[in-house]
Amino acid sequence: MHTPGLTLQDFILPSPKFLPNATPQSLASFPLAQKHPKLGMRPGWTSRSNKSLLRVNRKPVWSGCSHSIRMQCSHNGQKDGDIYMRRCVELARKAIGFTSPNPMVGCVIVKDGEVVGEGFHPKAGQPHAEVFALRDAGDLAENATAYVSLEPCNHFGRTPPCTEALIRAKVKKVVVGMVDPNTIVASKGVQRLRDAGIEVVMGVEEELCKKLLETYTHRMLTGKPFLALRYSLSVNGHFLDVLGATAADCGGYYSRLLQEYDAVVLSCSLFNESLPLPSSKEPGTNQPMRIIIQKNSSSSNQAPFVINEVTGKDVIFTDNSTTAATEMAQQGIETVAVDQVNLDVILDYCYGQGFCSVLLDMRGSFSEFEGLVKEGIQKKYFNKFVTEILPIWNGSVKMDPLKPLTSLEQGVKVINLQSKSLDQSVVIEGYFKFE
Ligand SMILES: [Zn+2]
């Protein structure tokens, strides 16, 4: 959901160079690495993921110095609460790609105009953001204000309720970004805090917090992961089977998409070519599961394919159980054989894995995707598209996978269109609105 043009980072705080009065305390942002060096690992995680998770802590990316904040407020008229909430979002995003099926959440504790504690939820099964922030603040949390991007939970899950932690810490006020769409939590956390005599303010930087959690919210409300469609176009509007020159590099929009999404759906034909396999180049990424589509009906993909770089997170969906299952089992790769490879089975599988988001990456054999794209529109599964327009005039068009869509009767609108110019391409993204 965040290409370089659209990332939440564009909305949050400036870099420290704009905050000249940073103090040592302002640079001490998060205690996780020091206090919790042995995070448990989810089955299937690599040790690389875990180490990199630890690395993200105490990065001096922002000054929590009250001096600097007040200076900033007086200069551009922003409220303190907005700034602290944006910091919460920034903290939450440190765990991008790690938290599903839980939400990314950040928390800041402020007392007498000073940031005295910060925290974020690092991954499912670990304590929530409020707990880390309260630990960071220690006794200073008493009579302080807690800013948290999502309503504190009020139920016993894998961890105790955060409402009780806030009450025990004797915070005076809690500022909440958005209500939790989880019906187990929704507004009950706020009510619990108010019943305990704590002042609660709702909806600060609400749109930013909602955008941060758009995939979590979609999963919670619909029972299906958020689904995005990515493809490349020539300037004359035809499909291309390539990415822009720097798209897959660290910092490139494609690399960041893979960091953000829990799973990426790919054509098996990509694996027949000597192309680098899709993986995010962002430091410390928890790589998405690669869901590889092999359809028997796709005449061009009858040949077995080989995955040279097995990540432990590859799954093949095929309607050709006899060949694919055998071939892949020999490589130790999970194969899901179904009568028909469609979005229903893929999304249900991903939901079962606890995923909040899935990216359908249209490269390789377009014939693998034609039915999926049609289904995604007809069943209103697509939430978003990310389109890269490359500086290519494509004169030899073989097949246009979206052509069948022009005959669909269903109306599709696009909203919240945004664009970003890159070195040699333009990325456009928007949201589908079905009629
Ligand atoms: Zn909680």
Residues whose N, C-alpha, C, O or C-beta is under 5 A from the ligand:
A	BS01	ZN	H128 P152 C153 P160 P161 C162
